[in-house]
Amino acid sequence: MRPFDAFEIEIALADGTVLGGELVAPDTPVAGVIFAPATGLGDRDGNDTDVGFAPLAQIAAGLAGRRIASLRSEGRGVGRSGGEFVGPQAALDDFVALVELAAGRFAELGGRPVLLGHAIGCTLAAVAASRLGPERLRGVVLIAPPISPVSELMGFRSEASKAMAALPPADQWQALARVQAEYGRRKSFLPAGMQIRVPLLAVQGERDWVFPPAESARLASQVDGAVRLLLSGLDHWLVRADGWRSPTENLTADLPVDPQAVRAIADWIAALP
């Protein structure tokens, strides 16, 4: 028997658009988390299509096992949310509104929730955290956060995948480390005007071939008091990686998010004031 209940919820924005989501509620929660939706057509579970191994849903279940409630939702025009798909600025405005509405509506989230983003969703979480501040939030968790230009990140993924795909698994990680080191020497910076004033945890897998680990290091170095966790043997999705996977292989339904990674995130959240 799982140690939590899960409820389908709907949140109506000011213009009447209804966003769909799922509230995961353990007994006597000690904290609450609101997941930032992925940009594009990513769903609440962290899949880009209607199949996949649902990394965000796995993280939510793992947090619930540590008595941390959570809310995952989708943006306009995605999944069970109404309206039409919108661009980044409108998606940010919607997410900030959702955080404020949900924090006041669902007692399980504790009034001052923690925001959590993965990959491109980190942008929504980070900018929302800079807007809302410590008065509304307890902290923010960013998993594999990108801060470099999209063109650089796409170049890294292409080069890393090309280098790894041509090699047997035993040699792939040395090839990945070389590409990571090359991108780590490039300059990057926190977007102008974004000041994160809440506690920040930046988490990344050492074997991330989608975004270079230097991204989380740079971000953490530019936010006062930030904590960075670089997790050995884990990939972009916090799955223990035995070898590179193609995008098609990544749709495999039984890839497990590493429970120790989720436990580390939960322990950091539970320790927040």
Disulfide bonds with the S-S distance in Angstrom:
none
